């Protein structure tokens, strides 16, 4: 087959990591089919260094996603390539493209949580654009030969909200990058880290964006109550917990929502307790995972939950909201809480920093996490995706 893959989001977080690993692993395992990678000029060098197969060629098209040019010009370019199958690893699909294609849907968060506050567009224009997104998503799901979901939780959402045949949706789990999993880059001597002096203290960790569904304002309320038990917001007494020495590290890209969160931290008087970091290397991220009290994921909804997997691979305890996707990824290797309950999260923070019998049981969760993470790999995901490509030939 001659297969196309839309790689325009190569440098982005989340979907970009998915694309980078898919292409790299496919280039290692598939010598039978040829591939055309549609990419932005700025990513050409990085893509070349990631592919290991001469049957993968890069076609530069500087067309941004969610644009009219994507809808009008991109399908014309695709038709010229005479592809047997096209893979759109994101829901932004040209609705006028009528040749066979596969689409990956990572989540349906856009159907539940608006990000209109961050838009520079007038609200009526934003709402119109949101309707267009949802229309394109629904049409793409309807026309696709196969839909790839990153979890069964997302698969259920797709079937429920988009009304597609369950047989059309296939789940392929994500994995952990070698640079994140590789023990050769472990750094356990915190005193040598001059960039992040915070590592000399105890800290909880959050990795991800600050969109509304991430539920970070409740996390701040819980952390404030944890730091100031005298305010009476916690439901249990862990007076021996070293609350005053513990910090909260939030790692993400500074955007509208993170800037709003920084202001919120200042209003709550937590500026000395909450540390914002961005643009970390894989090595730095591994260091933070390995030395954290726990990774906290308070999300109200997720498609998969990749930071949980990365944390488990690095012997980091995962404290996660009890939503379907995170429970699917972490199984019995995480400590769960109700994401709508501030008090319940305070209890869990206190438990983790205490030295009770329950605390010692958390060490078993860390061990389970390491084994759990071994079940997920990008190579496995690529092999399963290739099978999906091949299954589309006869459809």
N, C-alpha and C positions, 0 to 999 in steps of 0.2 A: 504493500500500500504506500501511497504518498500521503503523509499525514501532516497537517498544519497544527501548530500550537501558538496561541496568542501569548506572547511574552512581554507585552508592553508594561506590565506591572512588576517587572523583574526586580527593581530596586526598592519596591515598597515592603513594608513589614507585613506580617500575616500572609496574605495571598502571595506576596513576592517570595517568601520563604518556601511556600508550597511549590511555586513554579520553578524556582532554582533547583530544588531537590528532585522534582519530577524529571526535568530535562537532563540533569546530570546523571541520574540513575538510569534513565531510559537509554542514554548514549552508551552506557556500559553494558547493558543487557540485550539490546536489540540491534542486531546486525542484518536483519531481514528487511525491514521497512526503511523508507527514506523520510526525512522530516524537513519541514520548512518552518523556521522560527521567526515569527513576525515581531520585530523589536524596535525600540527607540534607539536613535543613534548613540545617545549617551551611555547605553548599556552594552554596546557591541563588544568592547574589550573584555568585560567581565563574563559575558556569555561565552565568548571564544575560549576563555580559560576554564570554563566549567564543562565543556563538551569533550567527549573522548572518542568521537566517531566521525569519519569523513562524510557519512551519509546525512549528517545534520548540517543544514545550510541556514544562514541568517539572512533575512530580507528586512532591510531597514525601512520602516514606515513611521514617520513622526506624526502620528495621529493619536491624540489623547483620548482616553476613555470618557464616556458620558458627554460626547459632543455630537453636533450635527454631522461633522466630517466623518466621524466613526460610523454613523448610520448610512451616509450616502457614498463616501469614497472607499471606505474599507471593504465593503462587499465586492466592489468592482475589482479591487486588487486581489481579493481571495479567488474570485472566479477566473482570473487570468492564470492562476497557479494550477488549475485543474486538479484539485485535491480529492482524494477518495474519502477523506474524513478530516474534519477540523475540530480541534479541542479548544473550547473557551473556558479557561480555568477561573472565570469570574462571570457574574451574571450580565455584564454589559456586552450584549450580543447584537450585531446589526440585524434588525428585524427583516431586512430585505435579502438576507443571505438564505438561499433555498437549497443548498447542497447539504449532504449529510454532516451532522456535527454532534459532538458530545459537549455537555456543559457540567462544570463543577459548581455546586451551590454550597457554600461554606456555612451559611446560616440564613435565617429569615428575620434577623433582628430589625431590619428596616421596616418590616411589617408591624412591629410592636413598639419601637422606640424612635421618636423623631430626633433628628440632629439639626432642625431648622434654626435653633438659636445661634448656631455657629455660622450660618450662611450669610454671605454678604448680599444675597438677593432679597428683594422685598418679599414679605411673607406670602402674598398671593402667587408670585412667580415661583417661590420655593415649593409651595404646595402643588403647583402645576408640574414642576420638575419631578417631585416625588411620585405623582400619579404616573408620569412617563416611565420612571424606574420600575414601578410595580407592573405596568403594562408590558414592558420589555421582558421582565422576569417571567411573567405568566406566559407570554408568547414563546419565549425561548424554551421554557419547560415543556410546553405543548409540542413544539416542533423537534426537539432534540431526540436523537435515536436512543440515547441513554443519558441519565442524570447521575452524576457522581455526588454522593453526600459524604461528609467527613465523619459522620457519626450516625447511629441509629436514631438519636434524638432529633437530629436535623432531617433525617429521612422521614420520620413521623410528621414533622412540621410541613415538609414539602408535600406529602400525600394529603395532609389535612387542609392546608391553605391553598395549594395550587391544583388540587383535584386530579393528580396524575395517577396512572396505573402503578400500583406498588411494584410490579415486576420490572418497571422501567428504571427504578431507582436502585443503585448499587452503592454499598458503603465501602469506602477504602480509608482506613485510618492513617493519620499523619505519623511522623516519626520524630526522632531527636537527631539533630545535626551531629556529625562526628566530632566537630570542634567543641560541642557542648558536652558530649558524652565521654570523650577521650580522656582517660585518667592521666595521661602524660602532661596535661596542662593544669593539673591541680596546684593550687597555691594555698597552703594552710598556715603559713606564718604571717599573721596579720600585721605584726610590728614592722615588716618590711614594706608594707603598702603605704606610701606617703601620699598618694592621690586621694585616698578615702580614709581619713583618720577615724571616721565613724566606725570602721571595722574593729576598733579597739573597744567598742561597747557592744552591748546586746542590741539586736534590732530585728524587727519584722520586715518582710519584703513584699512589695507588690510590683508586678511586671505587666505592662500593658497600657492601652490608651485610657482616657478618662471620659469616654462617652457615657451618656446617662445610664445605660443598662449595666455598666460596671459597678454601680452602687457605691461609689467611693465616698459620698457624703455620709452615708451610714457608717462606713469604715472609720471615718474621722471622728464621728460621734462616739463610737465604741472605743477608739484608741484614747480619746480624751477622758472618757470615764475610767478606762484602765489606768491612765496616768494619775488620775485624781479620784481615788476611791472615796475620799471624804465627801464628794458631791452626791454619793448615794445612788448612782445609776446602775451599779453592778448588783446582781442578785445573790452573790455568794461572797464569803469573806476569805480572801487569800492575803492576809495582812503581811505575810512573809515575802510576797512577790516583790522583786526589785523594780517596781514600776518606774521609779524616778530615773533609772539608768537606761531604760530601753527607748530606742528610737524606731521610727517608721520610715522606711525608704520607699519612695515611689519612683519607679523607673519607666519613663515614657517620653514621647516626643512632645515638645512644648507647642500647644495649639490653643484654640479658644477655650476648650474645656479644662486643660491643664492650668492655663492662666487664671481661670475662674476658681480653680481648686486652690491655687497658691494664695489668692485673696481670701478664700474661706479659711485656710489655715491661719493666716494672720489675724482674722477676726476672732478666731477661737483661742488665740494666744498660744498656738502650738508651733510657732516658727522655729523654736529651738529643738523641738522634738521630731518634727517631720522634715525629712530631707528629700529634695527633688534631684534626680540625676537623669541624664540623657546621653545619647551617642556613646554608649559603652561598647567595648570590643567583646567578642565571645569570651576571651580569657577573663576579662573583668566581671562579666556576668556569671561565669562559673564560680569565681571567687565569692561573689555575693551569695549565690545559692548555697554553697558549701558551708558558709559560716552563719547563715541566718537562723534565728529561732524557728521560723516557719515562713513559707510563702503563703500569703493570704489572697484568696480569690473570692471576693464577696458578690460576684456577678448575679444579676437577676435572670440572665439568659446567656448562653454561649452556644457556638456551633460545635466546638471541640474542646479547647482549653489547653493549648500547647505549652504555656508556662508550667502547668501542673506536671506535664510529662518531663520537661527539662529539669524541674526541681527534683522529682523522684529519682531521675538518673544520677543526680548529684547528692544523694543521701540527705535531701532537704525535706523536712516534714511539710506536708501540704494541709493547710486549713482552708477548706472549700465550702461554698454554699451547697446546699443539698438539692441542686437542680439536676435534671436528667443527664445532660452532656458531661458534667464534671464527675458524676457518679459512674458514668459509663467508662470514662477514661481512667479514673483512679481506683475504681472498685473498692476493695476493703483496705486500701493502703493510704487512706486519708482520714482526717478528722473533719466531720461535717457540722454545719450549723444552719439554722434558718436565716436566710439573707434579709428577711424583714424584721428580725429581732436584734436590736442593738444589745440588749442584756445578754442574750445567748452568746453573741460574739465576745462580749466582755468576759463572760465565764470561761470561754475557750482560751482567750489570751492569758487569763490568770492561771489557768490549768497548765499551759505550756511553760510558763515561767516559774511554776511552783516546783517543789521537790517531794511530791507525794507518790503513793503507789501508782496512781493513775498516770503520773508523769513518766514513770519508768516504763509503763505500757506503751507510751508514745514511741519509744525507741524501737519497738517491734514494728510499728507502722513505717518507720524509716527503712527498715530492712525489707519489708514487704514492697515498699515503693521502688527500691532498686530492682527487685525481681519483676515487678509490674512493668517498669519502663522497658525491660528487655523484650516484651511482647510486641512492641511497636518499632517499626523501622521504615525509613524512606525507600529502601530497596524492595521491601515487601509491598509497599504502596505502589511503586512503579510497575512491578510484576503484575499486580492485580489490575492496574490501569491498562496495561498492554493487552490483557485478556479482554477487557471491555472494548478496546479498539477493534480487536479481532472478531468479537461477537457482533459488531455492527455491520460487518461485510455482508452478511446474509439477511439483514433486516430490511 
